[in-house]
Amino acid sequence: MRAVEISKPGGPDVLLSVRREIPVPAAGQVLIRLAYAGVNRPDALQRAGLYNPPPDASDLPGLEGAGEIAALGEGVSGWSEGDRVTALFPGGAYAEYALTDARHALPVPGDMALDRAAALCETYFTVWSNVFMRGGLKAGERFLVHGGSSGIGTTAIQLAHHFGARVFATAGSDEKCAACRALGAEVAINYRDRDFVAHMQGEGGANLILDMVGGEYIPRNLKSLADDGRLVQIAFLQGPKVQLNLVQLMTRRLTITGSTLRPQSALAKARIADALRSEVWPLLEAGRIGPVMDSEFALEEAAAAHARMESSAHIGKIVLKI
């Protein structure tokens, strides 16, 4: 099969087209013939040598994709060869075929095209587990998401708005802010010329913040929270280390939490998939929410796709056509 591998840690140019043997599904796994794969920030971190795959996962990048089931491992039920699926992968989706736990695959919603379906799992698993399961967002609460025009951000805005939260977002241009408002953000703050801390304090503070920036945003996020507010951290684009005065956590009863998706157990990811299937997939099938698509590249143009993502010029999701 055709695949793209990381030849050595480095920039986008270390992604090389190669030929690999088609993997064989073990018990409980499905082999998926991929039509498209999603491109995500963790792929770039793995490429840079900063985010190693689990010991039992493929060394190839790629955490999500969509296509058809090509083969079933022993003991798999509920799926048949030829079923159209979108799936979360532990790695390996930058290829014509990839393996995943059968419980981490979901049916393509309705008649959704496979390029859009490939852009679902990494972001929807991440947002649902962190905003709703871990963060406990409720209708009527004030929700702030940073990076509102990213794949995570566009997903979080739509889901939070649909489930009745008041949504606020930050983004780096007027065009991106307009995209956030079109998706359901009540206010979109261009962080280059407006202070999100002052705005959220004027709103009474955020009940929940989803942050992927880290660094100097962390103390600013705490100032932006309402009493009893929750900060959910899912990445650190500006670094994981910062000096904090934690007295405010006690006096204002704040919560700092967070998670990464890839290292979680297969059972934990299966539980997220089950929740998505019952709570979110009907919304996707009805067209009430959906992935925001930025651009498409051929599999062999994975380096260009990574360069596009790391430029932060994109709005929504980038996919590779397999």
C-alpha positions as a Python dict, from the first residue, in 0.01 Angstrom:
ca = {
    (1, 'M'): (0, 0, 0),
    (2, 'R'): (94, 366, -38),
    (3, 'A'): (172, 550, 286),
    (4, 'V'): (349, 855, 424),
    (5, 'E'): (604, 805, 700),
    (6, 'I'): (812, 1029, 923),
    (7, 'S'): (1170, 972, 804),
    (8, 'K'): (1322, 1155, 1102),
    (9, 'P'): (1211, 1424, 1348),
    (10, 'G'): (1182, 1763, 1182),
    (11, 'G'): (975, 1995, 967),
    (12, 'P'): (715, 1906, 704),
    (13, 'D'): (983, 1800, 455),
    (14, 'V'): (1062, 1486, 661),
    (15, 'L'): (728, 1333, 551),
    (16, 'L'): (811, 1082, 277),
    (17, 'S'): (597, 867, 47),
    (18, 'V'): (672, 497, 91),
    (19, 'R'): (531, 151, 24),
    (20, 'R'): (424, -61, 322),
    (21, 'E'): (267, -400, 368),
    (22, 'I'): (-109, -390, 425),
    (23, 'P'): (-165, -456, 798),
    (24, 'V'): (-371, -750, 920),
    (25, 'P'): (-643, -695, 1182),
    (26, 'A'): (-594, -863, 1518),
    (27, 'A'): (-881, -974, 1739),
    (28, 'G'): (-1120, -686, 1800),
    (29, 'Q'): (-980, -472, 1519),
    (30, 'V'): (-1106, -363, 1179),
    (31, 'L'): (-897, -287, 871),
    (32, 'I'): (-1023, 23, 692),
    (33, 'R'): (-956, 108, 328),
    (34, 'L'): (-920, 483, 359),
    (35, 'A'): (-1052, 739, 114),
    (36, 'Y'): (-944, 1044, 318),
    (37, 'A'): (-744, 1113, 633),
    (38, 'G'): (-768, 1416, 860),
    (39, 'V'): (-464, 1632, 937),
    (40, 'N'): (-428, 1743, 1299),
    (41, 'R'): (-184, 1923, 1529),
    (42, 'P'): (-81, 1598, 1705),
    (43, 'D'): (42, 1471, 1365),
    (44, 'A'): (280, 1768, 1346),
    (45, 'L'): (393, 1711, 1704),
    (46, 'Q'): (468, 1346, 1623),
    (47, 'R'): (656, 1455, 1310),
    (48, 'A'): (866, 1692, 1522),
    (49, 'G'): (953, 1412, 1765),
    (50, 'L'): (740, 1554, 2049),
    (51, 'Y'): (446, 1310, 2060),
    (52, 'N'): (539, 945, 2029),
    (53, 'P'): (274, 690, 1930),
    (54, 'P'): (166, 426, 2182),
    (55, 'P'): (390, 116, 2183),
    (56, 'D'): (132, -99, 2005),
    (57, 'A'): (34, 161, 1742),
    (58, 'S'): (159, 217, 1388),
    (59, 'D'): (456, 451, 1355),
    (60, 'L'): (278, 625, 1067),
    (61, 'P'): (101, 953, 1146),
    (62, 'G'): (-274, 996, 1111),
    (63, 'L'): (-536, 982, 1387),
    (64, 'E'): (-862, 995, 1189),
    (65, 'G'): (-1001, 901, 852),
    (66, 'A'): (-1295, 765, 659),
    (67, 'G'): (-1349, 489, 407),
    (68, 'E'): (-1480, 131, 394),
    (69, 'I'): (-1418, -169, 615),
    (70, 'A'): (-1188, -406, 426),
    (71, 'A'): (-1150, -685, 684),
    (72, 'L'): (-1266, -783, 1030),
    (73, 'G'): (-1055, -923, 1310),
    (74, 'E'): (-1164, -1220, 1518),
    (75, 'G'): (-1458, -1148, 1746),
    (76, 'V'): (-1573, -828, 1576),
    (77, 'S'): (-1949, -792, 1551),
    (78, 'G'): (-2177, -513, 1434),
    (79, 'W'): (-1969, -438, 1123),
    (80, 'S'): (-1947, -593, 778),
    (81, 'E'): (-1696, -563, 497),
    (82, 'G'): (-1789, -268, 278),
    (83, 'D'): (-1951, -62, 555),
    (84, 'R'): (-1882, 312, 523),
    (85, 'V'): (-1712, 428, 841),
    (86, 'T'): (-1525, 714, 998),
    (87, 'A'): (-1282, 621, 1271),
    (88, 'L'): (-1038, 730, 1536),
    (89, 'F'): (-697, 567, 1491),
    (90, 'P'): (-404, 527, 1733),
    (91, 'G'): (-188, 619, 1432),
    (92, 'G'): (-143, 497, 1077),
    (93, 'A'): (-412, 686, 883),
    (94, 'Y'): (-166, 845, 637),
    (95, 'A'): (-200, 531, 427),
    (96, 'E'): (-436, 340, 198),
    (97, 'Y'): (-520, 96, 479),
    (98, 'A'): (-513, 135, 857),
    (99, 'L'): (-615, -59, 1167),
    (100, 'T'): (-823, 50, 1461),
    (101, 'D'): (-1024, -94, 1748),
    (102, 'A'): (-1366, -182, 1607),
    (103, 'R'): (-1529, 15, 1892),
    (104, 'H'): (-1357, 334, 1773),
    (105, 'A'): (-1527, 331, 1432),
    (106, 'L'): (-1859, 502, 1370),
    (107, 'P'): (-2093, 490, 1070),
    (108, 'V'): (-2058, 774, 823),
    (109, 'P'): (-2347, 1006, 916),
    (110, 'G'): (-2622, 972, 656),
    (111, 'D'): (-2503, 1052, 306),
    (112, 'M'): (-2210, 1269, 421),
    (113, 'A'): (-1922, 1275, 172),
    (114, 'L'): (-1614, 1085, 285),
    (115, 'D'): (-1385, 1390, 281),
    (116, 'R'): (-1609, 1556, 542),
    (117, 'A'): (-1653, 1232, 736),
    (118, 'A'): (-1274, 1197, 760),
    (119, 'A'): (-1264, 1530, 946),
    (120, 'L'): (-1492, 1421, 1231),
    (121, 'C'): (-1339, 1186, 1482),
    (122, 'E'): (-1028, 1350, 1626),
    (123, 'T'): (-1207, 1679, 1688),
    (124, 'Y'): (-1546, 1541, 1794),
    (125, 'F'): (-1393, 1286, 2033),
    (126, 'T'): (-1174, 1561, 2180),
    (127, 'V'): (-1445, 1823, 2213),
    (128, 'W'): (-1716, 1593, 2347),
    (129, 'S'): (-1489, 1431, 2607),
    (130, 'N'): (-1337, 1758, 2729),
    (131, 'V'): (-1620, 2011, 2700),
    (132, 'F'): (-1915, 1792, 2797),
    (133, 'M'): (-1786, 1482, 2978),
    (134, 'R'): (-1493, 1641, 3165),
    (135, 'G'): (-1593, 2008, 3162),
    (136, 'G'): (-1963, 1947, 3227),
    (137, 'L'): (-2090, 2232, 3008),
    (138, 'K'): (-2458, 2305, 3066),
    (139, 'A'): (-2720, 2509, 2883),
    (140, 'G'): (-2706, 2877, 2975),
    (141, 'E'): (-2341, 2870, 3082),
    (142, 'R'): (-2081, 3104, 2932),
    (143, 'F'): (-1827, 2905, 2729),
    (144, 'L'): (-1502, 3046, 2590),
    (145, 'V'): (-1297, 2856, 2333),
    (146, 'H'): (-959, 2974, 2212),
    (147, 'G'): (-858, 2908, 1854),
    (148, 'G'): (-1220, 2929, 1749),
    (149, 'S'): (-1144, 2891, 1377),
    (150, 'S'): (-943, 2569, 1418),
    (151, 'G'): (-1089, 2223, 1371),
    (152, 'I'): (-1135, 2192, 1748),
    (153, 'G'): (-1272, 2544, 1774),
    (154, 'T'): (-1529, 2517, 1494),
    (155, 'T'): (-1652, 2190, 1642),
    (156, 'A'): (-1670, 2326, 1997),
    (157, 'I'): (-1861, 2637, 1890),
    (158, 'Q'): (-2125, 2437, 1705),
    (159, 'L'): (-2177, 2178, 1979),
    (160, 'A'): (-2181, 2428, 2266),
    (161, 'H'): (-2424, 2653, 2078),
    (162, 'H'): (-2652, 2362, 1990),
    (163, 'F'): (-2669, 2246, 2353),
    (164, 'G'): (-2768, 2592, 2474),
    (165, 'A'): (-2448, 2753, 2601),
    (166, 'R'): (-2354, 3115, 2539),
    (167, 'V'): (-2045, 3084, 2321),
    (168, 'F'): (-1745, 3317, 2308),
    (169, 'A'): (-1439, 3257, 2093),
    (170, 'T'): (-1098, 3405, 2021),
    (171, 'A'): (-931, 3404, 1681),
    (172, 'G'): (-648, 3587, 1505),
    (173, 'S'): (-819, 3781, 1226),
    (174, 'D'): (-1147, 3952, 1145),
    (175, 'E'): (-1216, 3684, 882),
    (176, 'K'): (-1172, 3409, 1139),
    (177, 'C'): (-1387, 3594, 1390),
    (178, 'A'): (-1663, 3623, 1130),
    (179, 'A'): (-1644, 3247, 1073),
    (180, 'C'): (-1681, 3187, 1447),
    (181, 'R'): (-1990, 3407, 1466),
    (182, 'A'): (-2144, 3232, 1166),
    (183, 'L'): (-2113, 2901, 1352),
    (184, 'G'): (-2289, 3025, 1664),
    (185, 'A'): (-2042, 3230, 1869),
    (186, 'E'): (-2222, 3519, 2039),
    (187, 'V'): (-1895, 3716, 2046),
    (188, 'A'): (-1570, 3651, 1860),
    (189, 'I'): (-1267, 3837, 1993),
    (190, 'N'): (-971, 3917, 1767),
    (191, 'Y'): (-693, 3859, 2019),
    (192, 'R'): (-455, 4079, 1820),
    (193, 'D'): (-644, 4395, 1909),
    (194, 'R'): (-883, 4307, 2196),
    (195, 'D'): (-828, 4170, 2546),
    (196, 'F'): (-1036, 3858, 2602),
    (197, 'V'): (-982, 3884, 2979),
    (198, 'A'): (-1148, 4226, 3000),
    (199, 'H'): (-1435, 4112, 2779),
    (200, 'M'): (-1509, 3796, 2975),
    (201, 'Q'): (-1487, 3980, 3306),
    (202, 'G'): (-1743, 4224, 3168),
    (203, 'E'): (-1970, 3928, 3092),
    (204, 'G'): (-1941, 3799, 3448),
    (205, 'G'): (-1667, 3551, 3364),
    (206, 'A'): (-1665, 3224, 3173),
    (207, 'N'): (-1807, 2917, 3340),
    (208, 'L'): (-1592, 2697, 3117),
    (209, 'I'): (-1285, 2767, 2903),
    (210, 'L'): (-1138, 2524, 2649),
    (211, 'D'): (-776, 2615, 2580),
    (212, 'M'): (-509, 2477, 2350),
    (213, 'V'): (-267, 2770, 2376),
    (214, 'G'): (-124, 2738, 2725),
    (215, 'G'): (179, 2948, 2824),
    (216, 'E'): (85, 3300, 2925),
    (217, 'Y'): (-279, 3226, 2842),
    (218, 'I'): (-311, 3011, 3156),
    (219, 'P'): (-306, 3293, 3415),
    (220, 'R'): (-519, 3506, 3183),
    (221, 'N'): (-770, 3223, 3157),
    (222, 'L'): (-797, 3201, 3536),
    (223, 'K'): (-869, 3574, 3550),
    (224, 'S'): (-1137, 3521, 3284),
    (225, 'L'): (-1325, 3254, 3479),
    (226, 'A'): (-1634, 3316, 3688),
    (227, 'D'): (-1633, 3187, 4044),
    (228, 'D'): (-1662, 2806, 4037),
    (229, 'G'): (-1536, 2817, 3675),
    (230, 'R'): (-1351, 2535, 3501),
    (231, 'L'): (-1047, 2554, 3273),
    (232, 'V'): (-996, 2253, 3045),
    (233, 'Q'): (-649, 2234, 2887),
    (234, 'I'): (-600, 2016, 2577),
    (235, 'A'): (-272, 2145, 2428),
    (236, 'F'): (16, 2387, 2486),
    (237, 'L'): (102, 2574, 2168),
    (238, 'Q'): (282, 2835, 2381),
    (239, 'G'): (433, 2583, 2623),
    (240, 'P'): (321, 2391, 2935),
    (241, 'K'): (515, 2580, 3203),
    (242, 'V'): (398, 2897, 3374),
    (243, 'Q'): (410, 3055, 3721),
    (244, 'L'): (70, 3072, 3892),
    (245, 'N'): (-69, 3204, 4217),
    (246, 'L'): (-297, 2918, 4316),
    (247, 'V'): (-465, 3101, 4603),
    (248, 'Q'): (-735, 3206, 4357),
    (249, 'L'): (-823, 2840, 4299),
    (250, 'M'): (-925, 2816, 4664),
    (251, 'T'): (-1082, 3158, 4713),
    (252, 'R'): (-1284, 3139, 4389),
    (253, 'R'): (-1327, 2759, 4381),
    (254, 'L'): (-1177, 2721, 4035),
    (255, 'T'): (-1098, 2392, 3862),
    (256, 'I'): (-810, 2322, 3626),
    (257, 'T'): (-832, 1996, 3436),
    (258, 'G'): (-752, 1859, 3093),
    (259, 'S'): (-671, 1553, 2890),
    (260, 'T'): (-506, 1416, 2580),
    (261, 'L'): (-696, 1167, 2369),
    (262, 'R'): (-436, 935, 2221),
    (263, 'P'): (-294, 783, 2546),
    (264, 'Q'): (-638, 699, 2687),
    (265, 'S'): (-743, 336, 2711),
    (266, 'A'): (-931, 162, 2435),
    (267, 'L'): (-1229, 131, 2670),
    (268, 'A'): (-1230, 506, 2745),
    (269, 'K'): (-1231, 588, 2374),
    (270, 'A'): (-1508, 333, 2316),
    (271, 'R'): (-1720, 508, 2578),
    (272, 'I'): (-1665, 842, 2404),
    (273, 'A'): (-1765, 681, 2073),
    (274, 'D'): (-2085, 546, 2230),
    (275, 'A'): (-2176, 890, 2364),
    (276, 'L'): (-2110, 1052, 2026),
    (277, 'R'): (-2321, 793, 1848),
    (278, 'S'): (-2623, 864, 2069),
    (279, 'E'): (-2586, 1239, 2135),
    (280, 'V'): (-2407, 1387, 1833),
    (281, 'W'): (-2441, 1157, 1531),
    (282, 'P'): (-2814, 1231, 1492),
    (283, 'L'): (-2726, 1602, 1465),
    (284, 'L'): (-2468, 1528, 1195),
    (285, 'E'): (-2713, 1306, 1007),
    (286, 'A'): (-2972, 1584, 1015),
    (287, 'G'): (-2719, 1842, 892),
    (288, 'R'): (-2766, 2060, 1202),
    (289, 'I'): (-2389, 2063, 1266),
    (290, 'G'): (-2093, 1951, 1057),
    (291, 'P'): (-1722, 1983, 993),
    (292, 'V'): (-1592, 2310, 851),
    (293, 'M'): (-1359, 2223, 562),
    (294, 'D'): (-1052, 2428, 477),
    (295, 'S'): (-851, 2243, 213),
    (296, 'E'): (-763, 1908, 56),
    (297, 'F'): (-422, 1771, -43),
    (298, 'A'): (-318, 1446, -207),
    (299, 'L'): (-159, 1190, 26),
    (300, 'E'): (178, 1256, -137),
    (301, 'E'): (136, 1626, -55),
    (302, 'A'): (124, 1565, 320),
    (303, 'A'): (417, 1802, 372),
    (304, 'A'): (221, 2085, 209),
    (305, 'A'): (-80, 2000, 425),
    (306, 'H'): (134, 2025, 738),
    (307, 'A'): (277, 2356, 622),
    (308, 'R'): (-77, 2486, 571),
    (309, 'M'): (-180, 2378, 919),
    (310, 'E'): (127, 2520, 1089),
    (311, 'S'): (82, 2853, 911),
    (312, 'S'): (-243, 2891, 1112),
    (313, 'A'): (-401, 3047, 802),
    (314, 'H'): (-663, 2774, 777),
    (315, 'I'): (-1024, 2788, 894),
    (316, 'G'): (-1155, 2443, 983),
    (317, 'K'): (-1020, 2107, 876),
    (318, 'I'): (-749, 1994, 634),
    (319, 'V'): (-770, 1646, 479),
    (320, 'L'): (-552, 1418, 268),
    (321, 'K'): (-712, 1243, -29),
    (322, 'I'): (-588, 885, -26),
}
